[in-house]
Amino acid sequence: MRNSLILAAALGLLCVALGAFAAHGLSDLRAQGWMRTGAEYGFVHVLASLACAPLVQGGARRAALAPPFFLAGAVIFAGTLSAMAFGGPLWLGAITPIGGVLFMVGWGVLAWAARDVRI
């Protein structure tokens, strides 16, 4: 869980930087949209990863399985959109949904794990 928390914090920093760059450093509206979408989805899943730690401590040990899916999804989703915003090939857009699928798998794992939370 510690490695997931460290990676989540680093990705959180990156998502804030990408969002700021989208707002202030890009003039192309399509590139701004890609960058902003990647940053927003990435940041939401960084927060979801951080929220898993107290669930693990609350008895839902399987919640530790969700952050790797969330964080891999964030890297792929935000990474491909950012790469396209910086002028990368548009075929990267075909890879972006893999990140979205990883997000959904992470949420499914988290729902499965939440059954074990002791409140």
N, C-alpha and C positions, 0 to 999 in steps of 0.2 A: 504494500500500500504506500510505503514511503516514496518509492520511485514514481508512482503515479501522481502523488501530491507534488513532487518536485517538477515533473514534466507539466502538470496542469498549471502550476504557477508560471513556468517559463512560457507556456503557450498563451496564458492570460496576458502576459506582458506583450507578446507578439501580436495578439489580437487587438489590443488597444493601439499599438503602433500602426497596424494595418488599417484600422478604422480611421485613425487620425490622418494617415497618408491619403486615404480615399477622399476624405473631406477637404484636405488642404493641398495635396500634391499632385492630384490628377485633374486634368481638364476634360478628358473624354468621358462623357456621361455613361457610356456602356462599361468602360473600365472602372469608373467609380462604383457603379452598381455591383459589379462582380466582386470588387474588393470589399465593399460594405457588407454584402451578403455573406461572404466567407468569414469576415471578422465577427459578424453577429452570431452566426451558427457556431463558429468555433468557440466564442466566448460563452455562449449558453452551455456548451458541452464541457467546457473547462469548469464552470460552476457546478454542473451535475457531477463531475468527477470529484470535486472537493466535497460535495454533499455526501458522497459515499462513505467517507471516513467515519462520521458519527454513526452511520447505519451499521458499519462493521463492528464498532465498539458496542452498539446496542444489541448485538447478537446475530445480526444478519451477515455472517462471514462471507456468504456468496456475493454480497454487494461489492467485494473487492474485485470481482471478475468484470464488472461493468466499465470501470475507467479505461482499461486498455482499448476497449471498443470505442468509447467516446473519444479518446485522445487520438487513436489511429484515424478515426473518421474525421476529426478536426484537421489533422495534418493533410489528409488526402483532399477533403472538401475545400478547405480554405487555401491549401497549397495550389491546387489546380486552378481555382478561380483567380488567385493572386498572380500566378504565372501568366495566365491569359491577359490579365490587366496590365502586366508589364511587357506585353507584346509576344508572349509565347504562342505556340501554335494552337489554333482553335480546336484541334482534335482532342486536346486535354479535357474539353468539356464532356467527352464521352467517358472519362475516368471519374469525373466529379460524383456521379451517382453512387459509386462504390463507397465513398465517404458517407453518403446518406444512408446506405444500407447498414454500414457499421454503426451509425447513430441509432438506427432502429433496433439492431441486435443488442446494443448496450441498454436501451430502454427495456427491452424484453427481459434481459438478464436481471436488470434492477427490479422489475416487477416480480420476477420469480424469487429473488432474494428477499424482497420486502415481506414475504410471508413469515419470515423468521424473526422479524423485529419484535423485541419485547418492549412494550410501552407501559 
